[in-house]
Amino acid sequence: MKKFNIELAVGFFVLIGIIALGYLSVKLGRMEIVGKGGYTVYAEFEQTGGIRPGSSVEIAGVEVGKVQSVELNEDYMAVVKMVIDRDVKLQEDSIASVKTKGLIGEKYIQILPGASERLIADGGKIRETESAVDYEEILSKYIFGKVED
C-alpha cells in the first residue's frame, strides 16, 4: 500500500510539473492557445521590409494586434493581414506604416489613427500605407552619387 501511495504522489507531481512547463512555454513564447478575439484588417504595401507573421501592430507604442500573414497579390503588392484587438477601433482614414525598432531592430506595423467618423469593419482595408524604408538602397545611392535633391 505504501508503494502505491508513493507512486501516486510522484505521478501527481510529474503531472503538475508538465502542466507548469506547458504554461510557462506558452507565456514566455507569447503564444495564444485561446485567442483574445479580434478582427481582421488588411493593408497593401509596395515593400514590407521584413514583416513576418507574428510581428506586432502598434498604436502610440502600444501593441494592439499581430500580423497574421503576408502574401503577394496579382498586382505584385504585399498584402498584410492583421488581427486587431476587439476593443481597438480603427478609423477608415488610418495610416499603416512599416517601422523598425532601432536601427537594425525588429520590424512592426505602426498605425496612425485617423479622424474619420467611419470605422474599418472586420475584413476591411487600411487604404493609406507607407512602405518600409530601404536603407541599403539609400546608402548605395549616396555612395554612388545618385542622390536626388
Secondary structure, 3 states (H helix, E strand, C coil): CHHHHHHHHHHHHHHHHHHHHHHHHHHHCCCCCCCCCEEEEEEEECCCCCCCCCCEEEECCEEEEEEEEEEECCCCCEEEEEEEECCCCCECCCEEEEEECCCCCCEEEEEECCCCCCECCCCEEECEEECCCCHHHHHHHHHCCCCCC
